[in-house]
Amino acid sequence: MSQQPEFPLSDPSGEDASLLTRLKQGDETAFMLLVERYQASMLRVAAVYVQERTLAEEVVQDTWIGVLRGLHNFEGRSSLKTWIFSILINRAKTHAQREDRYVTAGDLISDDDADSDSPTVDPSRFWGAGAPDPGYWITYPNNWEQVPEDQLLSDEVRRIIQMAISTLPAMQRQVITLRDIEDLDAEQTCAMLGITDSNQRVLLHRARAAVRQAVERYLDERDRQLVTNS
């Protein structure tokens, strides 16, 4: 069995402690509550490693088996959610290796990802050396504070965000999924993925920048179409 990542000691929340007690007593209702709480999130994370839906479902099913088998050995070295997701990621990596899809974190953090000197924003968005103002924005980024919230939360924008995340380099996709979608903190993310905090910050920054640019392009194109059709 794969060794689980180690996390700093932390007291489980009262809710976690109560749920854990019920789970260890074999309370089926408590287990179904756990499944209802995390199933959708687990499928999203599994899909980062194995993109076929059936394989992602298999990973999640395998994870739940691991959770049930390991409950009595869970010592509260992390939150219940972090422990479950650490099992999930190990299972997902194993499945991906079987499909020849997984590479190590060291391989994934290439020069493009880990080199903080490489550009986060497309260089073509700035004036070149021969321009009157070299290095300055050709057009400034959108000020999202001025974009109505309902537009940023629309189904179409959500779709653009999902597409942008799906096309990110693998390690960026994993980091932004854990941090911004599943709301895990930096320490948990680093432990799960086996990366340093500095790498985590670079990867997250690049992923967020790429997603922001994708949404910005969509909003710009939509605005141009509105002007054309008016």
N, C-alpha and C positions, 0 to 999 in steps of 0.2 A: 504494500500500500504506500502511496506517495506520502512523504512527510509534509505536514501542514505548515504554512508559514507561521513564525512566532510573532506575536504582537505584545505590546507593553501590557502589564497587568492593569486591569481596570475593573471596578466593581460593576457587575451587570445592573442595568436599571431595574427598578422595582417590578416593572411590567415584564421584563425579560426573566427575572428571577421567578416570578409567579408562573409564567408560562413554562419555564424550564422544569420546575417542580412537577407540573402537571404532565409534561411530556415524559419525564422519567418514570412517572407512575403509569404510563401507558394510556393516557387520556387521548382517545381518538379525536375528540372534538378540538382539543388543543392542537393536535397535529394538522387537522384540516384548516384551522385558523392560520397556522404558520404557512401552509401551502397557499391559501388565499392571499396572504400578505405579500409573499415574495415570488410566487410563480411567474408572473409577468416580467418582473425585473430580471429574474434568473434566465428566462428565455432570451431577453435582450442581450445580456452579457454573454451567454453561450453562443449567440449568433455572431459575436465578434470573432470567435475562433472557428466555428463551423457554420457556414452561412446557409446550408440547407436546413430547412425548417425541421424535417424529420430527425436529422442528426442533433440539432439543438434540443429537441424534445427528449431525445435519448440521453443526452448529457444531463439534462435536468432530472430525468427519472433516476439515472444512476446516482446523481447527487443526493436525492432524497433517501435513497437506500443507504448511502454513506452516512447521512445525518442520523438516521434511525439506529444504525449500528454503532455510531460513535457518541451518542448522547450521554451515556453513563461515564464516558471518559472526558467529557467537556468540563473544564475547570474554571471557566469564566475568565480566560486570559484575554478575551476580547468581548465585544458585544455578540449576541447571538447571531445577528445579521452578518457581521464580519466573519465569524466562524463558518457560517453556511456558505458564504460567497468564496471563502478561501478553498473550501472543498470543491465548489463548483468550478473554479478556475483550474484547479489541478485536474479534475475530470475532463474539462474541456480541452486542456492541453494534451491529455492522453489520447482523446478521440481524434484531435487534429493531427497528432503524430501518426496515428494509424492511417490517416488519409493523406499523409505526406504534405500536410498544409502548415504545420507549425514549425517555426524556427525560434531559437532562443532570444531572450531579450537583448543579449549582446549583439546578435546578428541583426536584430530589428532596429536597434539604435545605431543607425549608420551615420556617415558624415552629414547627410541631409537633415537628419533628425537631431543629432546631438551637438553639432557644431553651432555654437551660438553666434558665430560670425556670418552664417549664411542668412540670406534675407527672409524675413517673415512676411513682408508685403511684396507683391510683384513689383520688381524694379521698373517695369514699363509704366507704372503709375506716376513716376517722377520725371521731370525734365532732365535730358541728358547733358553731357559735357558741353555740347555746342550751343545750348540754349541760353537765353538771357539770364535765366534763374536756375542754373543747374542744381539738381538735388531737391528742388521744391516740388510740391504736389502739382500735377497737371490739373486735376480736379480734386477738391478736398473730399474726404469721406463724409458720408451722411452723418448728421447729428441725430443719433437714434432717440435722443430725448425729445425731439420734435416730431417723431413718428408716432401717430396714435397707437395706443396699446393694443386695440382690437386688431390692427393690421399686423402687428408683430406676432400676435397669438392666433392668427387665422390658420385654417387648415392648410392653405397653400404654402404659407411660410413654414409651417411645421414640416411639410413634405420636402421643401427645399433644404431645411436643416438636416432632415434624415438622409437625404441624398448626399449632401455635403459630407456628413460623417461617414457614410458608407464608402466614399471614395478616398478617404484619408489613408496615409500610410498606416500599416497595421498597429504600430505601437501608439501613434497619436490617437487612433480610433479607440484603442483599449483605455487609454488614460482619460479621454474626454467622456467616454461612456461611464466609467466608474465615478469620476469627479462630478460631472454636470448632469448626468441623467440619473444615476443611482445615488448621488449625494454622499459618497464616501469621502473621507478627508484625505489629505495628502499622505499622512503616515500609513493609513490602511492601504492606500493605492500602491505605495512604494513596496510595502511588504508583500502584497499579493502578486505584484508583477516582477519583483526582484530587481528593482531599479533604485538609483539614488534620488534624493530629494531634488537635487539640481537638475537631473535628467527629467524628472517628473514635471518640474516647473517649465522647462524648455518645451517639452512635448505638449503640455497643456496650452501654453501660450501659442504655439504654432497651430494647434488644432482649432483653438478658438478664433484665431486670426483668419484661418481658411474658411471656417463656417461663417464668420461675419462678412467676409468678402463675397461669399456665395449669396447671402441674403441681400447684401447691398446691390449686387448685380441684378438680382431679381426685382428689387424695388425700383432701381433706375430704369430698367426695361419697362416695367409696368407704368411708371410715370410718363415715359416717352410715348407709349401706346395711348395713354389717356389724352395727352396733348395732341397727338396725331388724329385721334377720333373725335376730338372736341370741335 
